[in-house]
Amino acid sequence: MLNKEIRATCKRCGKQAPVDEFVLDKDYKMMVCQACVKEKTQKTAKIPDDEVQIEEVEKKPAGWDKEDEYLERSYNLRQKTMPKIEKIDSDTIRYTCQKCGFKFVYQLLKQSPSSCPYCGTPIGRIRSSF
């Protein structure tokens, strides 16, 4: 067998390179030559100062303390776990399970279904004051 070097064309840059030098790149999602990999690493290493984004700290009102932080976190947690209810018509609503997030139709007059059809979490009493 002849010891000839097999060359291939890079799909990104169009240059030919030995097959041994190609690597699978996760960003380009294809096999690329070493030159493309070096080019990519140089671009990521050089980030201009004007492109650096500084996160702005949320300004809190005067007198904001740890108790307010705790109350805000507990309120946000409660909002995440509350079931989401959307009115469809006078006797049906679209209910989102607070445990699994499954959306289904709940009938107010029949109070049916009594639990989530997906995970079985019981549905509490729902007031029909929409």
FIMAR-826009 format. One record per atom (N, C-alpha, C): residue in one letter; x, y, z. Coordinates in pm, whole numbers, padded with zeros to 5 digits, always signed. Each point is the difference from the previous one (the first is absolute). Layout:
REM residues N
aXYZ;...
END
This chain:
REM residues 130
m+00085-00117+00000;m-00085+00117+00000;m+00089+00123+00000;l-00035+00096-00079;l+00078+00123-00008;l-00029+00088+00119;n+00099+00071+00044;n-00013+00085+00117;n-00029+00144-00043;k-00107+00017-00076;k-00039+00133-00044;k-00093+00062+00104;e+00016+00128+00019;e-00083+00072+00094;e-00134+00032-00066;i-00108-00040+00063;i-00133+00027-00053;i-00043+00138+00049;r-00048+00081-00092;r-00040+00136+00032;r-00152+00013-00022;a-00060+00090+00077;a-00143+00027-00013;a-00021+00151+00006;t-00113+00043-00048;t-00033+00142+00000;t-00086+00033+00121;c+00039+00104+00070;c-00075+00045+00117;c-00130+00065-00049;k-00112-00040+00058;k-00129+00054-00042;k-00022+00142+00048;r+00075+00041+00101;r-00017+00136+00051;r+00080+00102-00079;c+00129-00026-00018;c+00085+00100-00064;c+00034-00033-00146;g-00018-00126-00040;g+00026-00039-00138;g+00144-00036-00028;k+00089+00002+00100;k+00141-00034-00020;k+00017-00151+00009;q+00103-00050-00066;q+00031-00142+00009;q+00103-00022+00110;a-00019-00109+00074;a+00091-00035+00109;a+00004-00151+00012;p+00108-00056+00061;p+00005-00144+00021;p-00117-00047+00087;v-00050-00117-00028;v-00116-00054+00070;v+00028-00014+00150;d+00126-00029+00036;d+00035-00016+00140;d-00019+00128+00081;e-00001+00114-00063;e-00009+00128+00070;e-00143+00048+00022;f-00099-00070-00052;f-00138+00040+00019;f-00050-00043+00136;v-00080+00088+00062;v-00061-00032+00130;v-00148+00036-00005;l-00078-00068+00082;l-00143+00028+00010;l-00018+00115+00098;d-00055+00111-00049;d-00017+00118+00083;d-00145+00013+00041;k-00024+00019+00131;k-00137+00006+00049;k-00069+00130-00036;d+00075+00109-00016;d-00061+00128-00036;d-00041+00004-00146;y+00088-00049-00087;y-00031-00002-00144;y-00089-00119-00035;k-00003-00100+00087;k-00080-00122-00019;k+00039-00074-00127;m+00131-00007-00026;m+00052-00074-00115;m+00149-00018+00017;m+00059-00081-00088;m+00144-00020+00000;m+00065+00121-00065;v+00098+00059+00069;v+00070+00118-00052;v+00151-00021+00014;c+00074+00079-00078;c+00146-00011+00003;c+00056+00073+00122;q+00128-00024+00027;q+00066+00062+00115;q+00003+00152-00012;a+00008+00053-00122;a+00003+00144-00018;a-00130+00065+00049;c-00112-00064-00026;c-00128+00052+00046;c-00010-00005+00152;v+00053-00106+00059;v-00003-00012+00146;v+00086+00109+00063;k+00119+00024-00056;k+00087+00105+00052;k-00064+00137-00014;e-00065+00022-00114;e-00066+00128-00025;e-00110+00024+00104;k-00075-00106+00029;k-00109+00012+00097;k+00054+00030+00140;t+00108-00068+00040;t+00056+00024+00133;t+00059+00139+00011;q+00055+00054-00106;q+00054+00135+00003;q-00112+00102+00013;k-00112-00024-00066;k-00114+00092+00010;k-00057+00001+00141;t-00009-00118+00063;t-00056-00005+00134;t+00095+00056+00103;a+00131-00009-00026;a+00098+00053+00094;a+00002+00152-00002;k-00026+00060-00116;k+00002+00146-00014;k-00142+00053+00006;i-00042+00044+00116;i-00132+00061+00015;i+00024+00148+00026;p-00042+00087-00091;p+00020+00143+00020;p-00072+00050+00125;d+00057+00103+00062;d-00057+00054+00122;d-00140+00056-00020;d-00027+00055-00119;d-00132+00057-00024;d-00108-00106-00016;e+00038-00126-00024;e-00098-00107-00014;e-00029-00069+00133;v+00084+00024+00099;v-00020-00061+00131;v-00123+00063+00064;q-00093-00084+00037;q-00123+00051+00059;q+00010-00008+00151;i-00027+00110+00064;i+00003+00005+00145;i-00144-00012+00049;e-00021-00095+00088;e-00134-00019+00053;e-00031+00112+00099;e-00114+00059-00019;e-00040+00106+00091;e-00069-00064+00120;v+00041+00046+00116;v-00059-00050+00123;v-00134+00071+00019;e-00101-00082+00031;e-00132+00057+00019;e+00001+00090+00121;k-00046+00122-00017;k-00001+00094+00111;k-00121-00028+00088;k+00027-00011+00127;k-00105-00026+00099;k-00034+00132+00068;p-00123+00013+00046;p-00038+00124+00068;p+00072+00015+00134;a+00001+00120+00050;a+00065+00027+00128;a-00069-00080+00109;g+00077-00056+00089;g-00055-00080+00109;g-00017-00146-00035;w+00048-00043-00116;w-00010-00140-00043;w+00095-00083+00084;d-00050-00107+00061;d+00086-00080+00088;d-00021-00149-00027;k+00058-00082+00086;k-00005-00146-00019;k-00143-00052+00009;e-00080+00061+00083;e-00139-00044+00013;e-00076+00022-00131;d+00026+00113-00064;d-00063+00027-00129;d+00048-00098-00106;e+00130-00036+00003;e+00054-00100-00093;e-00073-00133+00019;y-00018-00040+00126;y-00067-00126+00031;y-00144+00003-00050;l-00070+00111+00025;l-00139+00010-00043;l-00012-00004-00153;e+00092+00064-00069;e-00002-00001-00146;e+00024-00140-00055;r+00097-00071+00058;r+00026-00138-00045;r-00117-00091+00028;s-00061+00011+00119;s-00113-00086+00032;s-00121+00031-00088;y-00020+00128-00032;y-00109+00037-00089;y+00022-00058-00140;n+00122+00011-00052;n+00031-00054-00133;n-00015-00151-00001;l+00041-00068+00106;l-00016-00145+00009;l-00147-00038+00002;r-00079+00075+00074;r-00144-00028+00007;r-00066+00021-00137;q+00042+00103-00071;q-00055+00026-00133;q+00032-00114-00097;k+00119-00058+00015;k+00038-00112-00088;k-00084-00124+00028;t-00035-00022+00127;t-00072-00122+00036;t-00151+00016-00005;m-00049+00120-00020;m-00145+00021-00008;m-00052-00056-00132;p-00117-00063+00003;p-00057-00048-00127;p-00042+00118-00086;k+00017-00014-00128;k-00039+00106-00093;k-00138-00032-00055;i-00089+00098+00010;i-00139-00021-00040;i-00037+00105-00103;e-00054-00048-00115;e-00047+00090-00106;e-00146-00034-00029;k-00083+00101-00005;k-00143-00021-00025;k-00024-00027-00149;i-00071-00107-00031;i-00039-00032-00139;i-00141+00052-00025;d-00096-00043+00082;d-00135+00054-00003;d-00056-00002+00142;s-00130+00014+00016;s-00056+00018+00134;s+00018-00121+00092;d+00005-00121-00054;d+00012-00116+00088;d+00124-00086-00025;t+00091+00042-00085;t+00124-00075-00022;t+00120+00094+00008;i+00109-00055+00049;i+00126+00074+00009;i+00113-00090-00049;r+00110+00064-00041;r+00121-00075-00034;r+00087+00005+00124;y+00027-00115+00057;y+00074-00012+00126;y+00139-00055-00029;t+00102+00059+00059;t+00137-00049-00012;t+00040-00058+00135;c+00035-00128+00003;c+00036-00068+00124;c+00120+00069+00064;q-00009+00018+00132;q+00108+00067+00071;q+00121-00091+00022;k-00017-00130-00013;k+00112-00092+00021;k+00074-00031-00129;c-00074-00042-00105;c+00066-00046-00122;c-00011+00099-00116;g-00090+00099+00010;g-00014+00098-00107;g-00090-00044-00114;f-00069-00112+00015;f-00089-00050-00104;f-00124+00089-00010;k-00039+00035-00122;k-00118+00085-00022;k-00118-00087-00042;f-00114+00024+00065;f-00121-00074-00035;f-00122+00086+00030;v-00116-00045-00049;v-00125+00074+00019;v-00068-00051+00125;y-00042+00094+00085;y-00069-00031+00125;y-00141+00057-00009;q-00100-00082+00033;q-00139+00043-00004;q-00044+00040+00140;l-00038+00127+00015;l-00034+00053+00131;l-00129-00059+00057;l-00103-00017-00083;l-00127-00052+00051;l+00012-00144+00048;k+00067-00083-00076;k+00018-00142+00037;k+00116-00020+00097;q+00086+00100+00012;q+00125-00009+00075;q+00078-00124-00045;s+00018-00005-00132;s+00063-00115-00061;s+00113+00047-00090;p+00110-00066-00003;p+00046-00115+00078;p+00042+00044+00141;s+00002-00097+00092;s+00034+00033+00138;s+00151+00001+00023;s+00076-00054-00096;s+00146+00001+00010;s+00060+00017-00139;c+00128+00031-00003;c+00070+00019-00127;c+00002-00132-00077;p-00043+00000-00127;p+00000-00123-00078;p+00139-00055-00026;y+00103+00084+00010;y+00136-00044-00031;y+00072-00056+00122;c+00000+00075+00111;c+00078-00045+00116;c-00084-00042+00119;g-00131+00029-00002;g-00088-00044+00108;g-00004+00094+00120;t+00059+00118-00010;t-00003+00095+00110;t-00143+00050+00019;p-00053-00009+00124;p-00138+00044+00023;p-00014+00150-00026;i-00115+00037-00055;i-00030+00140-00026;i-00080+00052+00118;g+00045+00107+00058;g-00071+00059+00114;g-00129+00066-00046;r-00068+00059+00094;r-00125+00067-00030;r+00029+00126-00082;i-00072+00014-00111;i+00018+00115-00087;i-00127+00084+00009;r+00020+00127+00032;r-00114+00093+00006;r-00039+00038-00141;s-00127+00006-00026;s-00048+00033-00134;s-00035+00148-00012;s+00079+00086+00060;s-00026+00144-00004;s+00086+00066-00107;f-00010-00047-00122;f+00077+00058-00110;f-00081+00107-00062;
END
